[in-house]
């Protein structure tokens, strides 16, 4: 086997690199290692059934309940069962996690959120990055952006990437996409602005199947400021007693502040559409317990100890992505996906809070285990530098000249509330852009899947079909009619 290539350096990518160290993997990251990864922004924590009153079976049940009928039960069982071992793995790497004072978040029946104050993602990334940098068998290529996948007979053959020195061609039979989500397609998001579904576009143009594309989760409590992306106000605050109120100080969730995220996001959105302002009242909380959140607020001249926090929903997490099996392998042999860019079946139509970091590590470990099992040797194939553009049919365009237009279309028509006419408008306006823009391609996938789902389920809400339809309690899988190379912008 040639050296495996990992694209992305968030929690999933770093975990995969560590697991594949015996095969001398090559880790590509468009910026610096772990820089720009949404994993680092995860405040609340990582869900794992380690409490004395908890069990993986209870965690699995909560995950399935939140998933609104679309979770893969086998995936939910497998990944929640891995939770305790993943916490131990992270602690062995040196991650300073609080496993005694477990947090409570929406739709969890037990306190099972393992955290590092309210900066859990950053602490996990710190430990993973240190371990990767200390591992001499891992080749780290920073400032290297994957631009295409070479496919032959439905199997991965190579990766092309842009570097400051030119085009890099990496022959390989094993690739793990760990490129994160697509929240950057929206005007209001808690994701990095660069989270535009790059890995999904790479996979789709190569001919891989995408699944559950319509399910975009909006976090109900982003800090309502002009900052882009929007700072996240962790759900953990509501877990400790913070309450959603309007501008008159009146609670409007009637005690259901910790309902599933889609329910709370729609309630907050409805209040805003009625002309109200919405706040999170956290004045009774201990600031020392949420130092990052309180610091974010103070940076915007808001003192949560003295005044309610202005909030609004923002695009936060994509439940869909590249369709993968139990081994994290896509419909293309040797092409794997892990973390948010993968549709593992864990989340269904609505992600349970703090399951994202758990999934990132579990799916990365599954992909690495499969690649290790297949490896017959640790080939020393070296990267080849070419000054010419590659001939791969799957070129990823990083320059997005239409991004402002795409973000407005997504926010207007693919947000919390969707309609047939709005989705049709988005499809019509995005279609001409899909050949030259991968952001448009991925937005078009979301709109197409959302138009086809004539019901409301989880994070997908159609005002013209407001009820769930049991006959549609299945995942949708979409594939491009043929591999469509992105045209380079002039």
N, C-alpha and C positions, 0 to 999 in steps of 0.2 A: 504493500500500500504506500502511496505517496504521502507526504506530510499533510495532515489535516489543516484546513484553513478555517479560522473563526472570524466572523465579521461582526464587530460590535464589542464594546468593552464595559457594559453594565454588569449587573450581578450574574446574568446568564452567561455572557461571554467569558468573564473572568473565571467562573466556576468550571466551564468547559475546558478552558486552557489548562487549569490546574489538573483536572482529571486526565487530560490527554498528554500530560508532560512526557510520559515514556515514548510517545510517537513524535516528539519534537514539533509540536504544532506551531503554526504561524498565525498570530493574532493581529488583525487589521483594525485600526480605529481611525476615523476621519479627523479627529482632533488629537488631544492627548489621552493617554490611558485613563479610563474612568471619567474623563471630562465630558460634560454634556449629557451624561446618562441620567435618565429619569429615576433610576434606582436610588440615586443619591438624594433625591428629593422626597422620598417616602418618609413621612413623619411618624405615622401611627405605629407601625411595627410589622412584625411577621407572625402570622397565626400558626400556632402549633398546640396540640392537645397534650400539655405537660402538667396541667393542674391536677390536684388530687380528686376533684369531682368531675374530671373531663376524660374523654377518650377519643381516639381517631374516629370511631363510629359516630359519635355525637358531632364532631367537626364535619364529617362527611354529610351527615343529615342536614346540618345548617347550610352547607355549601349547596346541596341539591335544592333545598327550599328556596334559597336566594336566586338560583339559576332559572327559576320559572319554567321548569319542564324541559329544558334543553341541555342540562348537564349530561355528560357521559358518566353513568354511575361507576364504571370500572376506573375511569380516570380520576374521579373524585375519591374513590376508595384508595387508589394507589398513591395519590399525591398527599392526601391528608395523613395516611399511615406513615409517610416518610417524614412528617413534621418533626417529631422529637429527635430523630437522627440528624436532621438538617441543623437544628439548633446546636446539637453537640458538635457537628462539623464546624460551624461558625465559631463557636467558643474555642475549639481547638486551634483555630487560626488566629485567635487573639481578639475576636470581637467582644467588646464589653457590653453584654446584654443582661438586662434585668429579668431573671426567670422566677423571681419570688413575688414581685408586685405586678401581677398580670393585668393588662388593660382589658376593657370591654368596649366593643364597637358594634355598629349597627348589624342587626340580624344574627348576632352570635348569642347562643343560649348559655354560654359560659364565658368567664374571663379567661381568654387564651392568647392575648396579644403580648408577645414578647417584644420588649422595646429597649431603646437606649435613650431615655427621656423622650423627646419628640424629634429626634434626629436619627432614627434607626437605620434608614437607608444609607446615610452618610457614614455611619459607623461600620456597617457591613461592607460597603465599598472600600473603606479604608483598610480593613483587614484583608479583603480579597486582593486589592491592588498590591499591598505589601507582599503578600505571598507570591503573586505572579512575578513581581519584579525580582524577588529573591530566587526564582526558579530558573536556572541557566538553560534548561532545555526548551523554554518557550521563547520564540522569536517574536518580538514586539515591533510592529511597524506602525508608528504614529504618523499623523498627517497623511494617511493613506486611505483613500475613499474607493470602495468597490464600485466598479462601473458596469460590470457585466459578468454573466455566467456562461461558460461554454458547455453545451449539452450535446451529447451524441447517444442515439438509441435510448433516449429517456434516462440517461445517467450523467452525472456531473463529470466533467472532464477538466475544467479549469476555472480560474477566477481572474478577471482583469480588474486592475485598479489604477487610479491616478496617484502619482507621488510627485513631490517637488522635482524629481529627476526625470520624470517621464512615465510612460505606461509600463506597468508591472504585470507580467503574465505568470500566474502560478498554476502549474499543472497539479491537479489533485483529484482524488476520487472520493473525497469526504469534505463537505462544507457544512458548517453550522452558522445559520443566520441568527444573530442575537441583536437585532437592530432597533428594538423598542417599538413604540406605538405610532399613532398618527394624530395626536391631539393638536399639533401645530397647523392642521388644516382649518382650524376654527379661530375666530376672532377672540374668543374668550377661552383660555386653556390654562391648565396648571402644568402642561408639558413643556419641555424645551421647544423653542421656536423651530428647531431643525427636525422635530419629530413629525415627518411627513409621510410615513409609511414606505421608506426607501427599500427596506428588505422585502416588503410585500410586492413592490413593483419589480424588483429583481426576480423574485420567484414567479410572479404572474407572467412576465414577458418570456420567461424560460419555459412556460407551459405548465407550471405547478397549479394545483387547485387551491382556491381560497374558500374559506368557510365562515359563515355567521358574520358576514361583513356589515350587516345593518346594525349590529349591537355596539353602540358607542355609549359608554357610561359617563354621565355628567356628575361631577362631585357637587353636592348642594352648597358647600360652604367654601368658596374661594373668596379671598379678600378683595372687596369691590373697590379697586383703585385703578388708575390709568396704567399701572405697571404691566408689561407684557414680557413673558407670561405672568399670569396672576399668581401671587403667593397662595399656597394652600393653607386653610385653617383646618387642622386635623379633626377627624371624626372623634378622636379620643377625648376632645373637650366635651362633646355631648355625652360621651361615655362616663364622664366624671360629673355630669350634672348641668352643663351649659344648655341653654334653652333658646329656641328660635322665637324672635318677637318682631312685631312691626314697629313703625315709627312712633306709635303711641305707647309702646312698651307692653303690648298685649301678646301673649303667647298664642300661636295659631295652629300648632300641631296637636294640641289637646293631649299632651303626654306621650305622643308617638314620635318624639324627636329622633329616636334611634330606629325608626323603620328602615327598610331597605332603601338604598340610595336612590333608586328610580322614583320611589314614592315621595321622598323628601325633596328631591330636585324638582319634581313637577309641582309640588305644593309651593315651594319657594318661587318658581317661575310664574305660577298663577298669581301670586301676590304682586309680583313686579309688574305683570301685565295689567293688573287692576289699578296700577298707579301708586302702589305702596312702596316704601323702602323696607328692606329686611335686614335684620341684625342678629348676631349671636351674642346672647348675654352670658358672659363668662366672668362677671364681676365677683362671683363667690368662689372662684377657683384659686388655687395656690399658684402664683406665677412661677415659683421654683420648679414646679412639675412640668411646665411647658415653656422652657426658656427660649426655644427657637420661635415658636408662634408669637410670644409676647414681644420678642425682639423685632420680628417682621412687622408687627403692628406699630411698634414705637417708631420704626423707620418711616412710617407713613403718618406720623404725628397722631397716633391713636394709642390711648392707654387703656388696655382691656381691663385693668383693675378698677378703673373709674368710669368707663363708658362702654356701651355695647359695640361690637365689632361689625362694621358694614360688610355684608356678604352678598354673593350672587352665585348661581351655578356656573360651572365651566367644564369644558371637555376635559376628561381626566384619564380614561382608560378604554382601550378597545378590547372587547371580549373575543372578537373574531380574529382572523388572520390566516396564515398559511396552514392549510389542513395537514395535520400530522397524526401519526398513529401512536401506539403506546411506547414506541422507541424514539419518539420525536422526529421520525422520518417523514418527509413529504411524499407526494405522489411521484417525485423524481428520485430515482435510486441514488443514494449518497448525498442528497441534499436534505439537511436537517434544519429544524427551526426550534428555538427555545425562548422562553420568556414571552413578553407581550406580543411579539410579532407572530407567535404561533397560536393556532386554535387547537388547544390540547383536549378540549372537552370538559375541562375543569369548571369553567365559569358559566357555561350556558348562556342565558340571555341577560345575566346581571351578576357581576362579580361580587362575591362576599368580601367584605372589607378585610384588608391585610392578607389576602390570599395571593397577591401578585408576587411578592418576593419569594414566597414559598414555591410557587409554580416556576419562577425563573430558575431557581436552583435545582428543583426536582427534574424539570425537563432537560436542563443542561446536563445533569448527571446521567439521565437516561440516554441522551444522544451520545455522550462520550463512552458510556458502557458498550453501546452497540458498535461504535467505531473500533474500540479496543478489541472487542470480540472478533471482529472481521479481519483485523490486521494480521497479516502473515509475516511482516517485517516492518522495519522502521526506515523506509527508503529515505535517502538523503537528497532527493530531488531539490535543486536550488531554484530560487526565483529567476526568471529571465526578464531582463529589461529590454523593452523595445521602444523605439522612438515613434513608431507608427501606431495609429489607432488599431485596436483589435478588430477581428472580423466576427466576433460573437454576435448572435442575433439578439442579445439581451443587454442593450446599452442603457445604463441608468443615467439620466440627465440631472445633474445637480443644480444647474442654473434654472430657476423657475420664474420666467418673465411674467407669468400670469397669476402669481401667488396671491396678490391682493384680491383679484377677481374671484379666485377659487375659495379663498377664506370667506368672502362675503356670501357666496352661493351656499357654502356648507353651513354657515351660521344662520342664514335666512331659511334654508329648506331642509337641512339634515340634522337639526338640533333636537331639543327635547320634545317638541311637538311637531309632527309631520303630517302632510296632507298629500293627496294624490296629485293635485295641481302643482304644488310646490316641488314635489319630487320629479314630476315630468319636466318642469322648468329647469331644474338643476341638470337633469340628464341631457336635455336638448342643448344647454349652454356649455356643458362640460365635454360632450362628445367630440366637438371639433378640436379640442385641446389635448386629447389623450395621446395622440401620436408624438407630440413634442414635449409633453409634461407628464411626469410620473405622479405628481400631486393630483393632477386632474384625473389620471387613470384610476387612482385609488379612491378618490371622491366619487367617480362614476360607478365604481364597484359598490360603494356604500349605497348610493342612490338607487341603483338597479335592484339590489337586494331588498331595500326598504320598500320600493314600489311593489315588488312581488309579494311581500308579506302583508296581506290584507287583514291584519289583526293588530292588536296591541299586546306585547309580551315583554316583560322585563324592561330593559332600557329603550326598547323600540315602542313608540307610542304614536298611533295614527288617530288623529281627531275624527276622521271619517270612519274608522273602524276601532272604536275605543275599547272593545272587549276582546279577550283572548278567544281563539278558535281552536278547539282541541285537535281538529283535523290538521292544523298547521304546527303542531308541537314537534316539529322535526327541523333539523339543521338544513340550511341551503348551501350547496357547494357550487361555485362558479369557476369557470375556466375560460380564458380568452379563446376565441374561435381558432386562433393560431398564434404562435409567438409573434408579438408585434414589437419590433425594435423602436425605441424612442428616437425620433428625428432630432438631430442636433440643432439647437437654435442658431440662427445666422449671426 
